[in-house]
């Protein structure tokens, strides 16, 4: 169940030890003022359907602790300790006075991430933007006249790498074999039957023979993969025979067994067909939903994590789409433009996007509604066509803003390496980084306004 706080406190209401006071210019004090806590709390309280049971932690404490973790990259165990030691963080999290005690157990961070789903964080992001970007009320009298296009929408996609070991076929198969051996140990009952032979010592020796080599020829890798596949096939058969005799695995081991079977089928297919490609390829046993995302970048050609689309308009960032499966980002452009129209009441005058977004469907849609989509025309240029190089260059420079948002999210707010272990919490971590980017943008706007309003000394 959930109980509303009586009132969202201000800085003057926060209780401090005698002789101490909060600095109103502290960044966490200012950041707390930019978030509409009351509106968000109403949305958060709707998640709790039952009016019985333990009272959940307040929204401001849950969201505040997640934003603190996103800002400083703290592990779960460190977040409550930092809040305990820092008065400004306690104020940001909605506490009424400074207390030298843990605000919650570190395990609550997982529950916070599960409750604040990407959809809810998307709504919170819109509330934060609406509070910062207040627009005058429109004088729409209810006529059917379509308002003119205005504004610029910048769209781009990137990958948020997951914190997993670099996937190699031999290491994945060795990990799967070791997991199967643990299952055999769990199912075996000493004294009642003889333990099945798994050849684990020999299998480990065969894996280390290839793993310790600096240079690994393709023939030796293939030979090592074949050996590990045969060990895994034997272990899977042993586990299934033991299950047929009425022995049961734990829930975690049952899930891992299904993942190993899928991995075995994929690796066997690639081994038999002499290929390195397979649909929905598993690259991590602990996080089987992670997929390889081929980006073709100079640093790494392939990344392992979620692919996401973001849009930037008027300096604010929105998460438009997230998926752990690879997809063509050009297919989402029309949906992103329609979301902009619902949000703003009109279509954008210009859309700045990479050339992958310039497919025929998108160009036809933009032409129909008078939207300028940046980039060169498709196909061979006509003889009488003159390219406006200055306009193309201007669009390229303006599109740098979305790259700056990516850099900020990855370098400062955890998008560069997602450390969450579950699929839903990983998606929450991605959405939190976008919220943190907008809060940082609002903070810069406020600092600029305060600097402009500050009186200068008379020379």
C-alpha positions in Angstrom: 0.0 0.0 0.0 1.0 3.7 -0.4 0.4 6.7 1.8 0.8 10.3 0.5 3.2 12.6 2.2 1.4 15.4 4.0 3.3 18.1 2.1 6.3 18.4 -0.1 8.8 20.4 2.0 10.7 23.5 1.1 14.3 24.3 2.0 13.1 26.4 5.0 11.2 23.5 6.4 14.1 21.1 6.4 15.4 20.4 9.9 19.2 20.8 10.4 21.4 20.5 13.5 22.0 23.7 15.4 24.2 26.1 13.6 23.9 24.5 10.2 21.7 25.3 7.2 21.3 24.2 3.6 22.8 26.3 0.9 20.0 27.3 -1.5 22.4 27.3 -4.4 23.4 23.7 -3.9 22.8 21.8 -7.1 20.7 19.1 -5.4 18.5 21.8 -3.8 18.0 23.5 -7.1 17.4 20.2 -8.9 14.7 19.3 -6.3 12.9 22.5 -7.3 12.7 21.6 -10.9 10.9 18.3 -10.4 7.0 18.3 -9.9 7.0 15.9 -7.0 3.3 16.2 -6.2 2.1 15.4 -9.7 4.5 12.5 -10.0 3.4 11.1 -6.6 -0.2 10.9 -7.8 1.0 8.8 -10.8 3.2 6.6 -8.5 0.4 6.0 -6.0 -1.7 4.5 -8.7 0.7 1.6 -8.9 -0.4 0.3 -5.5 -3.9 -1.3 -6.0 -4.1 -2.8 -2.5 -4.8 -0.8 0.6 -3.3 -3.5 2.8 0.2 -4.6 3.7 3.4 -2.7 4.4 3.6 0.9 3.5 5.8 1.5 0.5 8.6 4.1 0.5 7.6 7.6 -0.6 7.9 8.5 -4.3 10.4 11.2 -3.7 12.7 8.8 -1.8 12.4 6.2 -4.6 12.9 8.4 -7.6 15.5 10.6 -5.8 17.7 7.6 -4.8 17.6 6.3 -8.4 18.6 9.8 -9.8 21.4 10.0 -7.3 22.6 6.6 -8.4 22.4 7.6 -12.1 24.4 10.8 -11.4 27.2 9.2 -9.4 27.2 5.6 -10.7 27.0 4.2 -7.2 26.3 0.5 -6.6 23.0 -0.3 -4.8 24.8 -0.8 -1.4 26.4 2.7 -1.6 23.3 4.8 -2.4 21.6 4.6 1.1 25.0 5.2 2.8 25.6 8.4 0.7 22.1 9.6 1.5 22.7 8.9 5.2 25.9 11.0 5.2 24.8 14.0 3.1 22.1 16.5 4.2 21.5 17.9 0.7 20.8 14.4 -0.7 18.4 13.8 2.2 16.5 17.0 1.3 16.5 16.0 -2.3 14.9 12.7 -1.3 12.1 14.4 0.6 13.2 13.8 4.2 12.0 16.4 6.7 15.1 16.7 8.8 18.6 15.4 8.8 18.9 11.9 10.3 22.1 9.9 10.8 20.5 6.6 9.9 20.0 4.5 6.8 16.8 5.6 4.9 16.2 2.1 3.5 17.9 -1.2 2.9 20.0 -1.5 -0.3 17.8 -4.3 -1.6 15.0 -1.7 -2.0 16.8 -0.2 -5.0 15.7 -3.2 -7.1 12.1 -2.7 -6.1 12.4 1.0 -7.0 13.6 0.1 -10.5 10.9 -2.5 -11.0 8.1 -0.1 -10.0 9.3 2.9 -12.0 9.0 1.3 -15.4 10.2 3.0 -18.6 6.5 4.0 -19.4 6.2 5.7 -16.0 9.6 7.3 -16.3 8.5 8.6 -19.8 5.5 10.3 -18.1 7.7 11.7 -15.4 10.0 13.0 -18.1 7.1 14.8 -19.8 6.1 16.3 -16.4 9.6 17.6 -15.8 9.8 19.1 -19.3 6.3 20.6 -19.0 7.3 22.4 -15.8 10.5 23.7 -17.2 9.2 24.6 -20.7 6.0 26.5 -20.0 4.3 27.6 -23.1 1.6 30.1 -23.6 -1.9 28.7 -23.9 -3.1 28.5 -27.5 -6.1 30.5 -28.7 -7.6 27.6 -30.5 -11.3 28.2 -31.0 -12.2 24.7 -32.1 -11.9 25.2 -35.9 -10.5 22.4 -38.1 -7.7 24.5 -39.5 -4.4 22.7 -39.2 -1.8 24.9 -37.4 1.4 25.6 -39.5 4.5 23.5 -39.0 7.1 24.9 -36.7 10.0 23.7 -34.6 12.9 21.4 -35.3 13.0 17.7 -34.4 16.3 15.9 -34.2 16.2 12.1 -34.2 19.0 9.5 -33.9 19.7 6.0 -32.6 22.4 4.4 -30.5 23.2 1.3 -28.5 23.4 1.1 -24.7 26.0 -1.6 -24.0 25.2 -4.2 -21.3 27.8 -5.1 -18.7 28.5 -8.6 -19.9 31.7 -10.5 -20.7 32.7 -10.3 -24.3 31.0 -13.3 -25.9 33.2 -16.0 -27.4 31.8 -19.4 -28.5 34.3 -21.4 -26.4 33.8 -19.4 -23.2 30.0 -19.5 -23.6 30.0 -23.3 -24.1 32.4 -23.8 -21.2 30.1 -21.8 -18.9 27.1 -23.8 -20.1 28.9 -27.0 -19.4 29.9 -25.9 -15.9 26.3 -25.0 -15.2 25.1 -28.4 -16.3 27.6 -30.1 -14.1 26.2 -28.1 -11.1 22.7 -29.3 -12.1 24.0 -32.9 -12.1 25.4 -32.3 -8.6 22.1 -30.9 -7.4 20.1 -33.8 -8.7 22.4 -36.5 -7.5 21.6 -38.2 -4.2 24.7 -39.7 -2.6 24.3 -43.2 -1.4 21.2 -44.0 -3.5 22.8 -44.2 -6.9 26.1 -43.9 -8.7 26.9 -40.4 -9.9 26.9 -40.1 -13.7 30.2 -39.6 -15.4 30.5 -36.1 -16.9 34.3 -36.0 -17.8 34.5 -32.5 -16.2 38.2 -32.6 -15.6 39.0 -33.6 -19.2 36.5 -31.0 -20.5 38.1 -28.3 -18.4 41.5 -29.2 -19.7 40.3 -29.0 -23.3 38.8 -25.6 -22.7 42.0 -24.2 -21.1 44.1 -25.6 -24.0 42.5 -23.0 -26.3 41.7 -20.3 -23.8 45.3 -19.8 -22.7 46.6 -19.3 -26.3 47.3 -15.8 -27.4 46.8 -16.5 -31.0 43.9 -18.9 -31.8 43.8 -20.4 -35.3 40.3 -20.9 -36.7 40.8 -24.7 -37.0 41.7 -25.0 -33.3 38.7 -22.9 -32.3 36.4 -25.1 -34.3 37.9 -28.2 -32.8 37.5 -26.8 -29.3 33.9 -25.8 -30.0 33.1 -29.3 -31.3 34.5 -30.9 -28.1 32.5 -28.6 -25.9 29.3 -29.3 -27.8 29.7 -33.0 -27.3 30.3 -32.6 -23.6 27.2 -30.4 -23.4 25.1 -32.9 -25.3 26.1 -35.6 -22.9 25.4 -33.5 -19.8 21.9 -32.4 -21.2 21.0 -36.0 -21.7 22.1 -36.9 -18.1 20.1 -34.1 -16.6 17.0 -35.0 -18.6 17.3 -38.7 -17.6 17.6 -37.7 -13.9 14.5 -35.4 -14.3 12.6 -38.3 -15.8 13.3 -40.3 -12.6 11.3 -37.7 -10.6 14.1 -35.4 -9.5 13.5 -31.7 -9.7 15.7 -28.7 -10.3 15.3 -25.3 -8.7 13.4 -22.6 -10.6 16.7 -20.7 -11.5 18.3 -23.9 -12.8 15.2 -24.8 -14.9 15.4 -21.4 -16.6 19.1 -21.7 -17.1 18.6 -25.2 -18.6 16.2 -23.9 -21.2 18.7 -21.2 -22.1 21.5 -23.7 -22.4 19.4 -25.9 -24.7 18.7 -22.9 -26.9 22.4 -22.0 -26.9 23.4 -25.6 -27.8 21.0 -25.6 -30.8 22.3 -22.3 -32.0 26.0 -23.3 -31.6 25.4 -26.7 -33.2 23.7 -25.0 -36.2 26.6 -22.6 -36.7 29.1 -25.5 -36.2 27.4 -27.7 -38.8 26.8 -25.0 -41.3 30.2 -23.3 -40.9 28.7 -19.9 -40.2 28.8 -17.3 -37.4 25.2 -16.0 -37.8 22.0 -17.3 -36.3 18.7 -15.7 -35.5 18.3 -14.4 -31.9 21.8 -15.3 -31.0 22.5 -15.7 -27.2 25.6 -13.9 -26.1 25.1 -14.2 -22.3 23.7 -17.1 -20.2 22.8 -14.8 -17.3 21.2 -12.2 -19.6 19.8 -14.2 -22.6 17.7 -11.3 -23.9 20.8 -9.3 -24.8 21.5 -9.4 -28.6 24.4 -8.3 -30.7 23.8 -4.9 -32.3 25.9 -4.2 -35.4 26.6 -0.5 -35.6 29.7 -0.3 -37.8 31.4 2.3 -35.6 35.2 2.9 -35.8 35.7 1.8 -32.2 33.6 -1.4 -32.2 31.7 -2.8 -35.1 29.3 -4.8 -32.9 27.9 -3.9 -29.5 25.9 -6.0 -27.0 22.9 -4.3 -25.4 19.7 -2.4 -26.1 19.2 -0.3 -29.2 17.2 2.9 -28.6 15.9 5.9 -30.5 15.8 9.4 -28.9 14.5 12.7 -30.1 15.6 16.2 -29.2 13.4 19.3 -29.6 13.8 22.6 -28.0 16.8 21.2 -26.1 14.9 18.5 -24.3 15.4 14.8 -24.8 12.8 12.0 -25.1 13.2 8.3 -25.3 11.2 7.2 -28.2 11.9 3.4 -28.6 13.9 0.7 -26.9 14.5 -2.8 -27.9 17.1 -5.5 -27.2 16.6 -6.9 -30.8 18.2 -5.2 -33.7 15.8 -3.1 -35.9 15.9 -0.5 -38.6 15.5 2.8 -36.9 14.1 4.4 -40.1 10.9 2.5 -39.5 10.1 4.5 -36.4 10.4 8.0 -37.8 6.7 8.4 -38.7 5.7 7.3 -35.2 8.1 9.8 -33.7 6.8 12.6 -35.8 3.2 11.7 -34.9 4.1 11.8 -31.2 5.6 15.3 -31.7 2.3 16.4 -33.3 0.2 15.0 -30.4 2.5 16.7 -27.9 2.9 20.1 -29.6 -0.3 20.3 -31.6 1.4 20.7 -35.0 4.0 19.0 -37.1 7.7 20.0 -37.0 8.9 22.3 -39.8 12.2 20.4 -40.1 13.4 16.9 -39.1 17.2 16.4 -38.8 18.1 12.8 -39.0 20.8 10.4 -40.4 20.6 9.2 -44.0 19.2 5.8 -42.8 15.9 7.6 -42.0 15.6 8.9 -45.6 13.7 6.0 -47.0 10.8 6.4 -49.5 8.0 5.9 -47.0 9.5 8.6 -44.7 10.1 11.0 -47.6 6.6 10.5 -48.9 5.1 11.2 -45.4 7.2 14.3 -44.9 6.4 15.7 -48.3 2.6 15.1 -47.7 2.7 17.2 -44.5 5.2 19.8 -45.6 8.1 18.6 -43.4 11.6 19.2 -44.5 13.7 16.1 -43.9 17.4 16.9 -44.0 19.8 15.1 -46.4 20.5 14.6 -50.0 17.7 13.2 -52.4 17.7 9.4 -53.0 19.0 7.9 -56.2 21.2 9.5 -58.9 21.1 13.3 -58.9 19.4 15.0 -61.8 21.5 17.1 -64.2 19.5 20.3 -63.4 19.6 19.7 -59.6 21.7 22.0 -57.5 22.7 20.9 -54.0 22.4 23.5 -51.3 25.7 22.7 -49.6 25.3 25.5 -47.1 21.9 24.2 -46.0 23.3 20.6 -45.7 26.2 21.8 -43.7 23.9 23.9 -41.4 21.7 20.8 -40.8 24.8 18.7 -40.0 25.9 21.2 -37.4 22.5 21.4 -35.9 22.3 17.6 -35.7 25.3 17.6 -33.5 23.0 18.4 -30.5 21.7 14.8 -30.5 25.2 13.5 -30.5 26.0 15.7 -27.6 23.1 14.2 -25.7 24.3 10.7 -26.4 27.8 11.7 -25.2 26.4 13.2 -22.0 24.1 10.3 -21.3 26.9 7.7 -21.8 29.7 9.6 -20.2 27.9 11.1 -17.1 24.6 9.2 -16.6 25.4 5.5 -17.1 24.1 4.9 -20.6 27.6 3.9 -21.7 27.4 0.7 -19.6 24.2 -0.7 -18.2 24.9 -2.6 -15.0 21.4 -3.8 -14.2 21.0 -7.6 -14.3 17.3 -7.9 -15.3 15.7 -7.0 -18.6 13.1 -4.7 -17.0 15.6 -3.0 -14.7 18.0 -2.5 -17.6 15.2 -0.6 -19.5 14.5 1.4 -16.4 18.2 2.4 -16.2 18.1 3.6 -19.8 15.0 5.7 -19.2 16.6 7.2 -16.0 19.6 8.3 -17.9 17.3 10.3 -20.3 15.6 11.9 -17.3 19.0 12.8 -15.8 20.0 14.4 -19.1 16.9 16.7 -19.1 17.5 17.6 -15.4 21.1 18.6 -16.3 19.8 20.7 -19.2 17.3 22.5 -16.9 20.1 23.1 -14.4 22.2 24.8 -17.1 19.3 26.9 -18.2 18.8 28.1 -14.6 22.5 28.8 -14.1 22.4 30.9 -17.3 19.3 32.9 -16.1 20.9 33.5 -12.6 24.1 34.6 -14.2 22.3 37.0 -16.5 20.2 38.4 -13.7 23.1 38.8 -11.3 24.1 42.6 -11.1 27.6 43.5 -12.2 29.9 45.7 -10.2 30.2 49.3 -11.3 33.6 50.0 -12.6 
